[in-house]
Amino acid sequence: MRSRLPKILHPVGGRPMVGHALAAARALDPAELAVVVRHERDLVAATIAELDPAARVVDQDEIPGTGRAVECAMEALGEIDGAVVVLAGDVPLLDGGTLGQLLASHVAEGDAVTILSTEVPDATGYGRIVRGADGQVEAIVEHKDASPEQREVREINTSTYVFDAVTLRHGLASLDRANAQGEVYLTDVIAFARKEGLGVRALITDDSMSVEGVNDRVQLAALGAEMNRRTLEAWMREGVTIVDPATTWIDADVELAPDVTILPGTQLHGATRIAEGATIGPDTTLRDTEVHDGATVFRTHAELAVIGEQATVGPFSYLRPGTVLGRKGKIGGFVETKNATIGEGSKVPHLSYVGDAEIGEHTNIGAASVTVNYDGENKHRTVIGSHARTGADNMFVAPVSVGDGAYTAAGSVIVKDVPAGALGVGRAQQRNIEGWVLRKRPASAAARAAEAATIPERSEPDRGTTSGVVGHPDQERKAQ
């Protein structure tokens, strides 16, 4: 992979590859689940603990090979009986349904070993399934150890098996490292079982892509695209409209309800949940976000947010973690929110930042408003009540509150609490300096326009001039 990240931790469909293996194994409801780790042990073990806390992490020693890995697991599990399913951690498309079929075949046939195999046009690099005259598997021969005749075989091993526990235990005890790579091969247990006269079968799956492993980033991308295709197809069959599958990406853990519509250019990641009748997109990315019934979210980026029933978000909105938008609420164009609760029917229509804030119900936040939540060291909260109306270009310097039904004047800097039903005004009084442009910019286009605008006034009778305070809602203009 040419990466600092261990291979099985590279994500496919929003989930580490080992997470897909764990999910497939858990679908069998196993009595024990063990994951063998070696390379970057601590990082892998920590990820497994997050994905499946009940899984047992087993350390492989310095002896290389798949046979040694399984032997370490068997030692950790103790004297177990029955069927033992073994699968690789880098086969992300293998699912519980296919594993269930493999296990059922193993139990029904009563064999010692059952192998999941497939046929591919080019088997280079894969272990070959070598069958006897009776159709049973005689051996699995790795590519480097295969003869020219064996390399012509197109049926390959997928590294997925079901073993009888007793056969596996005895077979592992007989293994050595006499091969081209000097490793302990798990596949040598097949030869042991045949030597003991035990049944070994291979179940061929026609879905060769589902058992394909990842060895580089080219294969990682190919399997990621295939998983996405399968995910989209499954959701469409469940009643979700996906207008353009070619530009839509949906992670494996996303949940969608019937009658959801996904428009082009949409990406749904993580644990995102979309409820019935919602429309998402176009050009929208949601991660770990919850969208309720009938909501519309377009040209938006959201993470760890909750969008209420019949709410509207977008365009060009950024919902950061902790955003909760109530029923029929609105977050409009070029609005950023963070750690903010916006009540039912309330609106932040455009060009605003709402962070560390609580807004009540049916309140309107004027354009270009900012909750000034950070003093350079600490974050503070702004609380705005229900049925409030705040003016455009307001700065709410937290901690501050605006009561229910209160108004704030446009252009205000609100630094003190505004009581319920009051009008908050926090701006300087306006002063007009008559004739300033003509005196200070006499040759400018502005001066010519101003002079032209005053010519009609010169021909009228002298009515005096009017000046005074402009902009304060309670201040009367006084004639001079």
MITORRO-438039 format. One record per residue: x, y, z of N, C-alpha, C, O in turn. Coordinates in steps of 0.2 Angstrom, whole numbers, plus 2048, in hexadecimal, padded with zeros to 3 digits. Layout:
XYZXYZXYZXYZ/...
//
This chain:
8047FA80080080080080480680080280C7FF/80B80680280F80B80280C81180780B816805/80B80F80D80781381180981181880B80C81A/80981781D80A81682480481282780580F82D/7FE8138247F88108277F88088257F980681F/7F780482A7F77FD8287F17FB8237EC7FF823/7F37F681F7EE7F58197E77F481B7E37F7818/7E67F08207DF7EE8227DB7F48257D57F4826/7DF7FA8267DB8008297DA8058247D680A825/7DC80481E7DA8088187D28078177D0802817/7CF80D8167C780C8167C580B80F7C880D80A/7BF80780F7BB8068097B480780B7B2804810/7B180B8077AA80D8097A98108107A480E814/7AE8148127AE8178187B081381E7AF815824/7B280D81D7B38088237BA8058227BB80381C/7BE8048277C48018267C37FA8237BE7F6825/7C87F781F7C77F081C7C57EB8217C17E7820/7C97EC8277C87E782C7C17E782F7BF7E2831/7BE7ED82F7B77EE8317B27EA82D7AD7E7830/7B47EA8267AF7E58227B07DE8247AB7DA824/7B67DC8257B77D58277B47D382E7B17CE82E/7B47D88327B17D78397A97D68387A67D283B/7A77DB83479F7DB83379D7D482F7987D1831/7A17D282B79F7CB8277A07C682C79B7C182C/7A57C68307A57C08357A07C183B79D7BB83C/79E7C783D7997C78427927C583F78E7C3843/7917C583978B7C38367897BC8377847B9836/78F7B883878E7B183A78C7AF84178B7AA843/78C7B584578B7B484C7907AF85078D7AA853/7967B084F79B7AB85279C7AB85979A7B085C/79D7A685C79E7A58637A57A98657A57AC86B/7AA7A98617B07AD8627B27B085C7B17AE856/7B57B685C7B77BA8577BE7BC8587BF7C185D/7C37BA8557CA7BC8567CD7BF8507CC7BD84A/7D17C58517D47C884C7DC7C884D7DE7CA852/7E07C58487E77C48497EA7CA8467E97CC841/7EF7CD84A7F27D38487FA7D28497FC7CE84D/7FD7D68458057D68458087DD84380A7E0848/8077DF83D80A7E583B8067EB83E8007EB83E/80A7F08418067F68448017F38497FB7F6849/8037EF84D7FE7EB8527FA7F08567F47EF856/7FD7F58597F97F985D7F47FD85A7EE7FE85C/7F58008547F18048507EB7FF84E7E580284E/7EC7F984B7E77F58497E37F384F7DD7F384E/7E67F18547E27EF85A7DD7F485D7D77F385F/7DF7FA85C7DB80085F7D580185A7D080285C/7D68008547D180184F7CC7FB8507C67FC850/7CE7F58517CA7EF8527C67F08587C07EF859/7C97F385E7C57F48647BF7F98637BA7F9866/7C07FE85E7BB80385D7B58008597AF80185A/7B77FB8547B37F884F7AF7F38527A97F2851/7B27EF8567AF7E98597B27E78607B77E3860/7B07EA8657B37EA86C7B37E286E7B87E1872/7AF7DE86C7AE7D786E7B37D386B7B47CD86D/7B67D58657BB7D18617C17D08657C47D5869/7C47CA8657CB7C98697D07CA8647D17C885E/7D57CE8667DB7D08627E17CB8647E27CA86A/7E47C885F7E97C38607EF7C585D7EF7C7857/7F57C48607FB7C785D7FE7C185A7FF7BB85D/8017C28548057BD85080C7BE85280E7C4853/8107B98538177BA85581B7BB84E8187BD849/8217BA84F8267BC8498267B78448297B883E/8237B18458227AC84081D7AE83A8187AF83C/81F7AF83481B7B282F8167AC82C8177A682D/8117AF82980C7AA8258057AA8288047AB82E/8017A88247FA7A88267F87A282A7F47A282F/7FC79C8297FC79782E7FD7988357FA79683A/80379C83680579E83D7FF7A38407FE7A3846/7FD7A783C7F87AC83E7F27A88417EF7AA846/7EF7A383D7E979F83F7EB79B8467E779A84A/7F17998467F479584B7F47998527F2797857/7F679F8517F67A48577EF7A58597ED7A585F/7EA7A68557E37A78567E07A085A7DD7A185F/7E279A8577DF79485A7E27938617DE791866/7E87958627EB7958697E879986E7E6798874/7E679F86C7E27A48707DB7A28717D97A3877/7D879F86D7D179D86E7D07968727CB795874/7D67938727D578D8767D27878737D278686D/7D07828777CD77C8747C677D8727C177B875/7C578086C7BF7818697BD77B8647C1778862/7B677A8637B477585F7B07788597AE77E85A/7AE7748547A977684F7AD77A8497B3778848/7A977E8467AC7818407B07878427AE78B846/7B578883E7BA78E83F7BA7928387BC78F833/7B77988387B779C8327BE7A08327BF7A4837/7C17A082C7C77A482C7C77A98267C57A6820/7C87AF8277C77B48217CD7B98227CF7BA827/7CE7BC81C7D47C181C7D17C881D7CB7C981D/7D57CD8207D37D38227D37D881C7D17DE81D/7D57D68167D57DB8117D17D980B7D27DB805/7CB7D680C7C67D48077C07D88097BB7D580C/7BF7DE8077B97E280A7B27E18077AE7E280A/7B27DE8017AB7DC7FE7A87D68017A37D47FF/7AC7D28047A97CB8077A47CD80C7A67D0811/79E7CA80B7997CC8107977C58147997C0813/7927C78197907C181D78C7BC81978C7B681B/7887BE8147847BA8107897B480D7877AF80D/78E7B780A7937B28067967AD80C7967A780B/7987B081179B7AC8177967A78197977A181B/78F7A981A78A7A481C78979F81878879981A/7897A081178979A80C78F79580D78E78F80C/79579880E79B79480E79A79081579B78A814/79879281A79778F820792789820793784822/78C78B81D78778681C78978081878777B819/78D78281278F77C80E794778812794772811/79877B81679D77781A79977281F79B76C81F/79477582279077182778C76B82378C766825/78976D81E78576881A78976381778775D817/78F76481579475F81279875B81779A755816/79875E81D79C75A8227A375A8217A7755823/7A675E81D7AD75E81B7B27618217AF764825/7B875F8207BD7628257BF7698237C076D828/7BF76A81D7C177181A7BC7738147BB76F810/7BA7798157B677C80F7B978380D7BA787811/7BB7838077BF7898047BA78D8007B678B7FC/7BA7948007B77987FC7BC79A7F67C179D7F7/7BA7987F07BE7997EA7BA79D7E57B479E7E6/7BE79F7E07BA7A37DA7BF7A27D47C57A07D5/7BC7A37CE7C07A37C87C17AA7C57BD7AE7C5/7C77AB7C37C97B17C07CD7B07BA7D07AB7B9/7CD7B57B57D07B57AF7D87B47B07DB7B17AC/7DA7B87B47E27B97B57E37B77BD7E17BB7C1/7E67B17BE7E77AF7C57EE7B07C87F07AE7CD/7F17B57C47F87B67C67F87B97CD7F57BD7CF/7FD7B67D27FD7B87D87F97B47DD7FA7B57E3/7F47B17DB7EF7AD7E07F17A67E17F47A37DC/7EF7A37E67F079C7E87EB7987E37E579A7E3/7ED7937E07E978F7DC7E57897DF7E87867E4/7DF7887DE7DB7827E07DD77C7DC7DB77C7D6/7E07777DF7E27717DB7DD76C7DD7DD76A7E3/7D876A7D97D37657DA7D675E7D87D975D7D3/7D37597DB7D47527D97CF74F7D57CA7537D3/7CF7497D37CB7467CE7C47467D17BF7467CD/7C37467D77BC7467DA7B974C7DB7B474D7DE/7BD7527D97BA7587DA7BC75C7E07BB7627E1/7BF7587E57C175B7EB7C775E7EB7CB75D7E6/7C97637EF7CF7677EF7D57627F27D57607F7/7DA7627ED7E075E7F07E57637F37E87617F8/7E57697F17EA76E7F47E97757F17E57767EC/7EB77A7F57EC7807F27F37827F27F77827F6/7F57847EC7FC7857EA7FD78D7E97FA78F7E4/8017907ED8037977EC8067987E58097947E2/80579E7E280879F7DB80F79E7DB81179B7D6/8137A07E081A79F7DF81C7987E08227967DD/8187947E281A78D7E38177897DE8187837DE/81278C7D980F7887D58137867CF8177897CD/8117807CC81477D7C68117817C080C7847C1/8147817BA8117847B480A7817B38067857B1/80977B7B48027787B37FD77B7B87F777D7B6/7FF77C7BE7FB77E7C37FA7867C27F47887C4/7FE7897BF7FD7917BE7F87927B97F57977B8/7F678D7B57F178D7B07EA78D7B37E578F7B0/7E978B7B97E378A7BD7E07917BE7E47967C0/7DA7927BD7D77997BE7D27997C47D079E7C6/7D17937C87CE7937CE7D37957D47D87927D4/7D179A7D77D679D7DC7D379C7E37CD79C7E5/7D879C7E87D679D7EF7D47A47F17D87A87EF/7CF7A57F57CD7AC7F77CF7AD7FE7CE7B2801/7D37A88017D57A98087D07A980D7D07AC813/7CA7A680B7C47A58107C379E8117C279B80C/7C279C8177C27958187BD79381E7BC798822/7BA78D81E7B778A8247BB7848267BB77F821/7BE78382C7C177D82E7BD77A8347BA77D838/7BE7738347BC77083A7C277183F7C877183D/7C07738457C577684A7CA77084B7D077284C/7C876A84C7CD76584E7D27648487D8763849/7CF7648427D476383C7D976983B7DE76883A/7D676F83D7DA77583C7E07758417E5776840/7DE7738477E377384D7E976E84B7EF76F84C/7E77688497EC7638477F07648417F6763841/7EC76783C7F07698367F576F8377FA76F834/7F377483B7F877983D7FE77684080477983F/7FD77184480376E84880876B84380E76A845/80676983D80A76683880D76A83381176882F/80C77183480F77582F81677782F819777835/81A77882A82077B82A82178182581C783822/82778382482878982082C78781983078B817/82B78181782F77F81182B78180A82877D807/82C78880982978A80382D790801832792804/82B7937FB82F7987F882F79F7FC8347A27FC/82A7A080082A7A680482C7A580B82D7AA80F/82E79F80D83079D81482B79F81982C7A181F/82479E81781F7A081C81B79981E81B79481A/81779A82381379482580C79582280879A823/80A79181D8047928197FE78F81C7FF78981E/7F979281D7F378F81F7F078A81A7ED78581C/7F278C8147EF78780E7F278080F7EF77B80C/7F877F8137FB7798137F67748187F776E818/7F277781B7ED77381F7E876F81B7E676A81C/7E77718147E376E8107E776780E7E376280E/7ED76780C7F176180B7F175C8117F0756810/7F175F8177F175B81D7EA75781D7EA75181E/7E575B81C7DE75881C7DD7538177DA74D819/7E07548117DF74F80C7E374880E7E174380C/7E974A8107ED7448127EA7408187EB73A818/7E674381C7E273F8217DB73C81E7D8739822/7DA73D8187D473B8157CE73E8167C873C816/7CF7458187C974981A7C674D8147CA74E80F/7C074F8147BD75280F7BF75A80E7BF75D813/7C175C8087C37638077BF7658017C17627FB/7BB76A8017B776C7FC7B87747FB7BA7777FF/7B77767F57B777D7F37B077F7F07AE77C7EC/7AE7857F37A77887F17A978E7ED7AC7927EF/7A778D7E67A97937E27A47987E279E7977E1/7A679E7E37A17A47E27A27A77DB7A87A87D9/79D7A97D879D7AC7D279F7B47D27A17B77CD/79E7B67D879F7BD7DA7A77BE7DB7A87BF7E1/7AB7BE7D67B27BE7D87B47C57DB7B97C57DF/7B17CA7DA7B37D17DC7B27D17E47B67D47E8/7AD7CD7E67AB7CD7EE7B17CA7F27B17CB7F8/7B57C67EF7BA7C27F27C17C57F07C67C27F2/7C27CB7ED7C87CD7EB7CB7D17F07C87D57F4/7D27D07F17D57D47F77D97DA7F47D97DB7EE/7DB7DE7F97DE7E47F77E67E47F97E87E27FE/7EA7E57F47F17E57F57F47EC7F37FA7ED7F5/7F17F07F07F37F77EE7EE7FC7EE7E87FA7EE/7EF8027ED7EA8077ED7E68077E67E080A7E6/7E98047E17E58037DB7DF7FF7DC7D98007DB/7E07F97E07DB7F47E27D67F77E77D07F67E7/7D97FB7EB7D57FF7F07D08037ED7CA8037EF/7D28077E87CD80B7E57C88077E17C28097E1/7CA8027DD7C67FE7D97C07FA7DE7BA7FA7DC/7C27F87E47BD7F57E87B97FA7EB7B37F87ED/7BC8007ED7B88057F07B28077EB7AC8087ED/7B48087E47AF8097DF7AA8047DF7A48057DE/7AC7FE7DF7A77F87DF7A27F87E579C7F67E4/7A57F97EA7A17F97F179C7FF7F07967FE7F2/79E8047EE79980A7ED7948087E878E80A7E9/7968057E37908037DE78B7FF7E17857FF7E0/78E7FA7E57897F57E87857F87ED77F7F77EE/7887FD7F17848007F677F8057F37798047F5/7808087EE77B80C7EA7768087E777080A7E8/7778027E47727FE7E176E7FB7E77687FB7E6/7717F97ED76D7F77F27687FC7F57627FA7F6/76A8027F57658077F87608097F375A80A7F5/7628097EC75D80A7E77578057E77518077E6/7597FF7E97547F97E97507FA7EF74B7F77F0/7527FE7F474E7FF7FA74A8057FA7478077FF/74A8087F474580E7F37488157F474581A7F4/74F8157F375381C7F375481E7EC75681A7E8/7528247EA7548277E475B82A7E475C82E7E7/75F8277DF7668297DE76682C7D77678287D3/7668327D67658357CF76C8337CB76B8327C5/7718347CE7788337CA77C82E7CE7818317D1/77C8287CD7818247D17888257D078C8237D4/7898277CA7908297C879482E7CC79A82E7CD/7908327CF7938387D37918377DB79183C7DE/78E8327DD78B8317E379082C7E77918267E4/79282D7ED7958297F17928287F879082D7FB/7918227FA78D82080079181B804792816802/79381D80A79781880E79381281178D812811/79680D81379380781578E80781B78980481B/79080C81F78C80D82578781282578381382A/78681581F78081A81F77A81681E77981181C/77481A82176E81782176981C81E76982281F/76581981976081D81575981A816758814816/75481E81674D81C81674A81C80F74D82080B/74581980E74181980874082080673E82580A/73F8227FF73D8287FC74282E7FE7408347FD/74882C80074E8318007508327F975082E7F5/7528387F775483A7F175B83D7F275D8417F5/76083A7EE76783C7EE76983F7E776883B7E2/76A8457E776C8497E17738487DF7778467E4/77584A7D977C8497D778184C7DB7808527DE/78784A7DC78D84D7DF78C84C7E778F8507EA/7898477E97888467F078C8417F378D83C7F0/78F8427F979383D7FD79083D80478F841808/78E83680678C83580D79083081079282B80E/79383381679982F81979782D820792830823/79B82982379A82782A79382482C790820828/79182683178B82483478582983278082A836/78582C82C78083082A77982C82A779827827/77383082C76D82D82C76883282876883782A/76582F82376083481F75983182075882B81E/75483582274E83282374983381D74B836818/74383081D73F83081873D83781573C83B818/73D83780E73B83D80A74084280A73F847807/74684280D74B84780D74E84780674F842802/75184D80475484E7FE75B8507FF75C856803/76084D7FD76784F7FE76B8507F876B84C7F3/76E8567F77728587F176E85D7ED76885F7EF/77185F7E877885D7E577E85F7E977D8647ED/78385D7E878A85F7EA78A8607F278B8657F4/78885B7F578885B7FC78C8557FF78C84F7FD/78F857805793852809791852810791857813/78E84C81278C84B81979084681C791840819/79384782279684282679384182D793846831/79183B82F78E83A83678983F83778884283D/78584083277F84583377884283377783D82F/77484583676D84283776884783476884D835/76584482E76084982B75984682C75884082A/75484A82E74E84783074984882A74B84A824/74384582A73E84482573D84B82173C850824/73D84A81B73B85081674085681673E85B813/74685581974A85B81974E85B81274E85680E/75086181175486280A75B86580C75B86A810/76086280A76786480B76A86580476B85F801/76C86A80277086B7FB77686F7FC7768757FF/77B86D7F87818717F87848737FF785879800/78486E80378686E80A78B86980C78C864809/78F86B81179486781479286781B79286C81F/79186181E78E86082579285A828793855825/79485B82F79785683279485683A79485B83D/79285083C78F84F84378A85484478A858849/78585583F78085A84077985684077985083E/77485984276D85784276985C83E769862840/76585A83976185E83575A85C836758856834/75686083974F85E83B74A85D83574C85E82F/74485A83773F85983273D85F82E73C864831/73D85E82773B86482373F86A82373D86F821/74586982674A86F82674D87081F74D86B81B/75087581E75387781875B87981975B87E81E/75F87781676687981776987A81076987580B/76D87F80F77088180976E887805768889807/7718898007778867FD77E88980177D88E804/78388580078A88780278A88880A78C88D80C/78788480D78688481578C87F81778D87A814/78E88181D79387C82179187B82879188082C/78E87582978C87383079186F833793869831/79487283879A86F83C79786B84279186B843/79B86784579886384A79486685079686C852/78F86385278B86685778586A85578286D859/78486B84E77F86F84B77886B84C77886584A/77386E84E76C86A84F76787084C76687584F/76486E84675F87284375986F844757869842/75487384774D87184974987084374B87283D/74386D84473E86C83F73C87283B73B87883E/73C87283573A87883073F87E83173D88382F/74587C83474A88183474E88282E74D87F829/75288882E75588982775C88C82975D89082D/76188982676888B82676988D81E76A88881A/76A89381D76B895816772896813776893815/77289A80D77889A80A77E89D80D77D8A2811/78489A80D78A89D81078989E81778B8A381A/78689981B78689982278A89382578A88E822/78D89582A79189082E78F88F83578D895838/78E88983778B88883E79088384179387F83E/79088484879487F84C79287F853791884856/79087985678E87885D78887D85E788881863/78387D85A77E88285A77787E859777879855/77288085D76C87D85D76788285A76788885D/76488185575F88685275888385275787E84F/75488685574D88385774888385174A88584B/74388085273E87F84D73C88584973A88A84D/73C88584373A88B83F73E89183F73D89683C/74489084274989684274D89683C74E890839/74F89C83A75389C8347598A083575A8A5838/75F89E8327658A18317668A282976989D827/7638A68267628A681F7698A781B76A8A3816/76E8AB81D7738AC8187798B081C7788B4820/77F8AE81A7858B281B7868B38227888B8825/7868AE8267868AE82E78A8A983178B8A382E/78D8AA8377908A583A78D8A484178C8A9845/78A89E84378789D84978B89784D78A89184B/78F89985279389485579289585D79189A85F/79188F86079088F86778A89386978B89786D/78589186677F89586777989186877888B866/77389486A76D89186B76889686976789B86B/76489486475F89886175889586275788F860/75389986474D89686674989485F74B89485A/74289486073D89285B73B89985773A89E85A/73A89885073789D84C73B8A484C7388A984C/7418A384D7468A984D7498AA84774B8A5843/74A8B184574E8B283E7548B68407548BB843/75A8B383D7608B683E7628BA8387628B7833/7638C18397658C583376B8C382F76F8C0832/76B8C58297718C38257788C68287788CB82B/77D8C38277848C58297848C68307888CA833/7818C18347828C183B7878BC83E7888B783A/78A8BE84378F8BA84678E8B984E78E8BE851/78F8B385078F8B28577978B285979A8AD857/7998B785C7A08B885E7A18B48647A18B686A/7A38AE8637A38A98697AA8A886C7AB8A5871/7AF8AA8697B68A986B7BA8AF86E7BA8B486A/7BC8AF8747C08B58767C78B58767CB8B9879/7CA8B08727D18AE8727D38A98767D98A6875/7CF8A787B7D18A28807CB89D8817CC897881/7C589F8817BF89B8837BA89D87E7B98A287B/7B589787D7AF8988797AA89A87E7A9897884/7A589E87C79F8A087F79989F87B79989F875/79389F87E78D89D87B7898A487A7898A887E/7858A48747808A98737798A58737788A0871/7748A887776E8A58777698AB8747688B0877/7658A986F7608AD86C7598A986D7598A486B/7548AD87074E8AA87174A8A886B74C8A9865/7438A686C73F8A586773B8AB86573B8B0868/7398AB85E7358B085B7398B785B7368BC85C/7408B685B7448BC85B7468BE8547458BA850/7488C585374A8C784C7508CB84D7508D0850/7558C884B75C8CC84B75D8CF84575C8CD83F/7608D58457618D983F7678D783B76B8D383E/7688D983576E8D78317748DA8347748DF837/77A8D68337808D98357818DA83C7838DF83F/77E8D584077F8D58477858D184A7868CC847/7888D484F78D8D085278B8CE8597898D385D/78A8C885B7888C686278E8C48667918BF865/7918C886A7978C786E7958C38747938C6879/7978BD8737958B887979A8B987F79F8BB87E/7978B78857908B588678B8BA88678C8BF889/7868B98837808BE88277A8BA88077A8B587E/7748BD88276E8BA8817698C087E76A8C5880/7658BD87A75F8C18777598BE8797588B8877/7548C187C74E8BE87F7498BC87974A8BE873/7448B987B73E8B787773B8BD87473A8C2878/73A8BD86E7368C386B73A8C986A7378CE868/7408C986C7448CF86B7478D18647478CC860/7488D786374B8D985C7528DC85E7548DE863/7568DC85975D8DF85975D8E385275B8E184D/7608E98537618EE84D7668EC84876B8E984B/7658ED84276A8EB83D7718EF83F7718F4841/7778EB83E77D8EE83F77F8EE8467848F2848/77C8EB84A77D8EC8527828E78547838E1851/7868E985978B8E485C7878E38637878E8867/7858DE8647818DC86A7868D98707888D486F/7878DD87578C8DB87A7888DA88178B8D8886/7828DC88177E8DC8877788D88867758D8880/7758D488B76F8D088A7698D58887698DB88A/7658D388375F8D68817598D38847588CD883/7558D68887508D388B74A8D188674A8D4881/7468CD8887408CA88473C8D188273B8D5886/73B8D187C7368D687973A8DD8787378E1876/7408DD8797448E48797478E48727488DF86E/7498EA87074D8EC86A7548ED86D7558F2870/7598E986A7608EA86C7638EE8667638EC860/7668F486876A8F88637718F98667728FB86B/7768F786277D8F88647818FA85E7858F785C/78090185C78490485778590B85878190E85C/78A90E85578B91585678691985278391784D/78592085578092485178392784B78992884B/77F92784678292983F78393183F77E935842/78893383C78993B83B78B93C83378F939831/78794083078894282978C94982978A94D82C/79194982579594F82479495181D79694F818/79095681D78D95981679395C81279895F815/79395B80C79895D80779F95A8077A495D804/7A095580B7A795280C7AA9508057B0951804/7A694D8017A994A7FA7AB9507F67B19507F3/7A79557F67A995B7F17AF95E7F47B49617F0/7B095E7FB7B69627FD7BC95D7FD7C295F7FC/7BC9577FE7C19527FF7C394E7F97C894C7F8/7BE94E7F47BF94A7EE7BC94E7E87B894C7E4/7BF9547E77BB9597E37BC9577DB7B79587D7/7C19537D97C19517D27BF94A7D17BF9477CB/7BC9477D67BA9407D57B393F7D27AF9447D1/7B19397CF7AB9387CC7A59387D17A093A7D0/7A79367D87A29377DD7A093E7DE79B9407DF/7A59437DE7A494A7DF7A094D7D979B9507DA/7A194B7D379D94D7CD79694A7CE79194E7CD/7959447D078E9417D178A9457D77849467D6/78E9467DC78B94A7E27899517E07849537E2/78D9547DC78C95B7DA78695B7D57819607D6/7859567D17809567CC7799547D07749577CE/77A9517D577494F7D97719557DD76B9557DF/77595A7DF77395F7E37719657DE76E96A7E1/7729657D877096B7D376896C7D47669727D5/7649677D375D9697D475B96C7DA7569707DA/75E96A7DF75C96D7E675E9747E675B9787EA/7639767E276597E7E37609827DF75F9887E1/75C97F7DB7579837D77519847DB74C9887DA/7509807E174A9807E574B9867EA7509887EC/7459887ED74598D7F274998A7F87499847F9/74C98E7FC75098C80274C98A80774898E80A/74C98380874898180E74C97F81474997C818/75298181475697F81A759978819758975814/75D97681D76097081D75E96C82375C96E828/75F96582275D96182776295C829766959825/76495C83076995883276795583976195683B/76B95083C76994D84276C94684277094483E/76994284776B93C848767937844761937844/76A93384076792E83B76992783E76F92683F/76492383E76691C83F763919846762913847/76291D84B76091B85175991B851755920850/75591585374E91585274A91985674491B855/74D91C85C74992086174B92786074892B864/74F92985C75293085B74E93385674E931850/74A93985774793D85274C94184F750944852/74A94284874E94784474C94E84674694F847/75195384774F95A84975195E84375695E840/74C96284174D96783C75196D83E75096F844/75696F83A75A97583C75797B83A75A98183B/
//
